[in-house]
Amino acid sequence: MGLRLTSCSFVPLDDSVKISRLKIKNVSGRRRRLSITAYVEWVLGPSRAACAPYVVTEIDPKTNVMLARNPWRIEFGSRVAFADLAGRQRSWSGDRTEFIGRNGSFALPAALASRKPLTNRVGAGLDPCGILQTAVEIPVNGEVEITFLLGEASSGAEALSLVERFRAADLDEVFGDVASSGNRRWARSRCGHQIARWTLC
């Protein structure tokens, strides 16, 4: 493909958010335009099978952050999960059937086989998941970084506050705090050349 990929995932010491950073360098000798998709399956309870019918997704209209709730969770029904591409998402879906296709599979999801953007469909009564999609153009020898935030908070307002804070944060500094906390070996082991739950096309 002529692309050099590096990924790194870590969790800040005091916040319920996982930060995944994907760096893409174009060494192909020509300008490249890529579609990048982040995918997560919401469980929000003891098992996906038991909880899927009750999961509700929405998009915050000001920030385009995806929020997910399961109000039927007895202990944690008020909590809100969130997913964000650091504000770069251009389309999204909360429906796994749209992503995979009715007769498709994760080996070749229908949403990636098509050049059409996602439908921005969210809400209740879906086969719940979180899909965020963006597009980037990388010049020859250029590099871009995509950040994916995934977490949970006690309310929608707290979830949006967390996202806004980490959109603006110096993530090198945040990672440095994790790496210097006595868990340096773990932090380094999570950084490498394995790309998990990212798709490029």
C-alpha positions as CSV (number, residue, x, y, z in Angstrom):
1,M,0.0,0.0,0.0
2,G,2.9,2.3,0.5
3,L,1.7,3.4,3.9
4,R,3.6,3.2,7.2
5,L,1.3,2.6,10.1
6,T,1.9,3.0,13.8
7,S,-0.7,2.6,16.6
8,C,-0.6,3.3,20.3
9,S,-3.3,2.8,22.9
10,F,-3.3,3.8,26.5
11,V,-5.5,4.8,29.4
12,P,-4.9,8.0,31.5
13,L,-4.3,7.5,35.2
14,D,-7.4,9.2,36.5
15,D,-10.0,9.1,33.7
16,S,-12.3,6.5,32.2
17,V,-11.2,6.9,28.7
18,K,-9.1,4.8,26.3
19,I,-7.0,6.8,23.9
20,S,-5.9,5.2,20.6
21,R,-3.6,7.0,18.3
22,L,-3.0,6.0,14.7
23,K,-0.2,7.6,12.7
24,I,-0.1,7.1,8.9
25,K,2.9,8.1,6.8
26,N,2.6,8.1,3.0
27,V,5.7,6.5,1.5
28,S,4.0,5.4,-1.7
29,G,5.4,8.2,-3.9
30,R,2.0,9.7,-4.7
31,R,-0.7,11.6,-2.9
32,R,-3.2,9.3,-1.1
33,R,-6.8,9.8,0.0
34,L,-8.0,7.3,2.6
35,S,-11.2,6.6,4.4
36,I,-10.7,5.7,8.1
37,T,-13.3,3.9,10.2
38,A,-13.3,3.2,13.9
39,Y,-15.7,0.5,15.1
40,V,-16.9,-0.5,18.6
41,E,-19.6,-2.9,19.8
42,W,-21.5,-1.6,22.8
43,V,-22.1,-4.2,25.6
44,L,-23.1,-1.9,28.5
45,G,-24.1,-4.8,30.8
46,P,-23.3,-8.4,31.5
47,S,-23.4,-9.6,27.9
48,R,-24.1,-8.1,24.5
49,A,-26.8,-10.7,23.7
50,A,-28.7,-9.7,26.9
51,C,-28.3,-6.0,26.6
52,A,-28.3,-5.2,22.9
53,P,-32.1,-4.6,22.7
54,Y,-31.9,-1.9,25.3
55,V,-28.9,0.1,24.1
56,V,-29.7,3.6,22.7
57,T,-27.2,5.6,20.7
58,E,-27.2,9.3,19.8
59,I,-25.0,12.0,18.4
60,D,-24.4,15.2,20.3
61,P,-25.3,17.9,17.8
62,K,-22.6,20.4,18.8
63,T,-19.6,18.1,19.0
64,N,-20.6,15.0,16.9
65,V,-19.6,12.7,19.8
66,M,-21.5,9.4,19.8
67,L,-23.1,8.6,23.1
68,A,-24.6,5.2,24.1
69,R,-26.8,4.3,27.1
70,N,-28.5,1.3,28.5
71,P,-31.2,2.7,30.8
72,W,-32.2,-0.8,31.9
73,R,-28.9,-1.5,33.7
74,I,-29.9,-1.8,37.3
75,E,-26.7,-0.6,38.8
76,F,-25.4,1.8,36.1
77,G,-28.4,2.7,34.0
78,S,-27.5,6.5,34.2
79,R,-24.0,6.1,32.9
80,V,-23.1,7.1,29.4
81,A,-20.5,5.6,27.0
82,F,-18.9,7.7,24.3
83,A,-16.8,7.4,21.1
84,D,-15.1,10.2,19.2
85,L,-12.5,10.7,16.5
86,A,-11.3,13.9,18.1
87,G,-13.9,15.7,16.2
88,R,-12.9,14.5,12.8
89,Q,-15.8,12.2,12.1
90,R,-17.7,13.0,9.0
91,S,-20.3,10.3,9.1
92,W,-21.4,7.7,11.6
93,S,-23.8,4.9,12.4
94,G,-25.1,3.1,15.5
95,D,-26.3,0.1,13.5
96,R,-24.1,-3.0,13.1
97,T,-26.3,-4.3,10.3
98,E,-25.5,-1.2,8.2
99,F,-21.8,-1.8,8.8
100,I,-21.6,-5.6,8.1
101,G,-24.6,-5.9,5.7
102,R,-27.4,-8.3,5.9
103,N,-25.4,-11.2,4.5
104,G,-21.9,-9.8,5.1
105,S,-19.2,-10.4,7.6
106,F,-16.4,-8.6,9.4
107,A,-14.0,-10.0,6.7
108,L,-15.6,-7.7,4.2
109,P,-18.1,-5.3,5.8
110,A,-20.7,-3.8,3.4
111,A,-19.9,-0.3,4.6
112,L,-16.3,-0.6,3.6
113,A,-17.1,-2.2,0.2
114,S,-19.2,0.9,-0.6
115,R,-17.8,4.3,-1.3
116,K,-20.9,5.9,0.1
117,P,-20.7,7.6,3.5
118,L,-22.5,6.1,6.5
119,T,-26.1,7.1,6.9
120,N,-25.8,8.8,10.3
121,R,-28.5,6.5,11.7
122,V,-28.6,6.3,15.5
123,G,-31.2,5.6,18.1
124,A,-33.1,2.7,19.7
125,G,-34.1,-0.6,18.2
126,L,-30.9,-1.1,16.2
127,D,-28.3,-3.8,16.3
128,P,-26.1,-1.5,18.4
129,C,-22.6,-0.5,17.7
130,G,-20.5,2.6,17.2
131,I,-19.0,3.4,13.8
132,L,-17.2,6.7,13.1
133,Q,-15.8,7.5,9.8
134,T,-13.5,10.2,8.4
135,A,-11.4,10.8,5.3
136,V,-7.8,12.1,5.1
137,E,-5.6,13.2,2.2
138,I,-1.8,12.7,2.7
139,P,0.8,14.2,0.4
140,V,3.9,12.3,-0.6
141,N,6.0,11.7,2.5
142,G,3.4,13.4,4.6
143,E,2.0,12.0,7.9
144,V,-1.4,12.3,9.6
145,E,-2.6,11.2,13.1
146,I,-6.1,10.1,13.9
147,T,-7.1,9.9,17.6
148,F,-10.0,7.6,18.8
149,L,-11.5,8.2,22.3
150,L,-13.6,5.5,23.9
151,G,-14.9,5.8,27.4
152,E,-17.7,6.0,29.9
153,A,-18.9,8.7,32.3
154,S,-21.6,9.2,34.9
155,S,-23.7,11.5,32.7
156,G,-23.8,12.8,29.1
157,A,-22.5,16.2,30.3
158,E,-19.5,14.5,31.9
159,A,-18.8,12.4,28.8
160,L,-18.8,15.5,26.6
161,S,-16.5,17.3,29.1
162,L,-14.0,14.4,29.0
163,V,-14.0,14.4,25.2
164,E,-13.5,18.2,25.0
165,R,-10.6,17.9,27.5
166,F,-8.8,15.2,25.6
167,R,-9.4,16.8,22.2
168,A,-7.4,19.7,23.5
169,A,-4.8,17.8,25.5
170,D,-1.2,17.2,24.7
171,L,-1.4,13.5,24.2
172,D,2.3,13.0,24.3
173,E,2.3,14.5,27.8
174,V,-0.6,12.3,28.8
175,F,1.2,9.2,27.6
176,G,4.3,10.4,29.4
177,D,2.4,10.5,32.7
178,V,1.2,6.9,32.1
179,A,4.7,5.7,31.1
180,S,6.3,7.2,34.2
181,S,3.7,5.9,36.7
182,G,5.6,2.6,37.3
183,N,3.8,0.9,34.5
184,R,6.3,1.7,31.8
185,R,6.7,-1.8,30.5
186,W,2.9,-2.1,29.9
187,A,2.7,1.3,28.3
188,R,5.5,0.4,25.9
189,S,4.0,-3.0,25.1
190,R,0.8,-1.3,23.9
191,C,2.6,0.7,21.3
192,G,3.7,-0.9,18.1
193,H,2.6,-1.7,14.6
194,Q,-0.6,-3.7,15.3
195,I,-3.7,-1.9,14.1
196,A,-6.8,-3.0,16.1
197,R,-10.3,-2.0,15.2
198,W,-9.1,0.5,12.6
199,T,-9.9,0.0,8.9
200,L,-8.2,1.9,6.0
201,C,-9.5,1.9,2.4
